[in-house]
């Protein structure tokens, strides 16, 4: 079975939604920052997946590196 773009997008969406839920429900500052990190990592998964499965080249990886530095 080949892993397609849809699989990566589902993983990214699950990470994004779990991060948003974590940010909305937690009161602890560390937990909120963990939720922010999940949101950013979910977006990074989508950037890298689109770069791999489309003709964007390295643009997705470069944007992902900028988000990691953030």
C-alpha positions in Angstrom: 0.0 0.0 0.0 1.4 3.4 -1.0 1.2 6.3 1.3 -0.5 9.1 -0.6 -1.0 12.8 0.0 -4.3 12.2 1.7 -2.6 10.2 4.5 -0.2 13.0 5.3 -3.0 15.6 5.2 -5.1 13.5 7.7 -2.1 13.2 10.0 -1.5 17.0 9.8 -5.1 17.7 10.4 -5.3 15.5 13.5 -2.2 17.2 14.9 -3.6 20.6 14.1 -7.0 19.9 15.7 -5.4 18.3 18.8 -3.2 21.3 19.2 -6.1 23.7 19.0 -8.1 21.6 21.5 -5.1 21.6 23.8 -4.7 25.4 23.6 -8.4 25.9 24.2 -8.8 23.6 27.2 -5.6 23.9 29.2 -4.9 26.6 31.7 -1.2 25.8 32.3 1.2 27.9 30.2 3.4 24.9 29.4 0.4 23.0 28.1 -0.7 25.9 26.0 2.8 26.1 24.5 2.6 22.4 23.8 -0.6 22.9 21.9 1.0 25.7 19.9 3.8 23.3 19.0 1.3 20.7 17.8 -0.4 23.3 15.6 2.9 24.3 14.1 4.0 20.7 13.5 0.7 19.9 11.9 1.2 22.7 9.5 4.8 21.6 8.9 3.6 18.1 7.9 1.3 19.6 5.4 4.0 21.8 3.9 6.4 18.9 3.5 3.7 16.6 2.1 2.7 19.2 -0.5 6.3 19.8 -1.4 6.8 16.0 -1.9 3.6 15.3 -3.9 3.5 18.4 -6.1 6.1 20.3 -8.2 6.9 22.9 -5.5 10.4 21.6 -5.1 12.1 22.6 -1.8 9.7 25.5 -1.0 7.7 23.3 1.5 10.9 22.3 3.3 12.2 25.8 3.5 8.9 27.1 4.9 8.9 24.3 7.4 12.4 25.2 8.5 11.3 28.8 9.1 8.4 27.6 11.2 10.7 25.4 13.3 13.0 28.4 13.9 9.9 30.4 15.0 
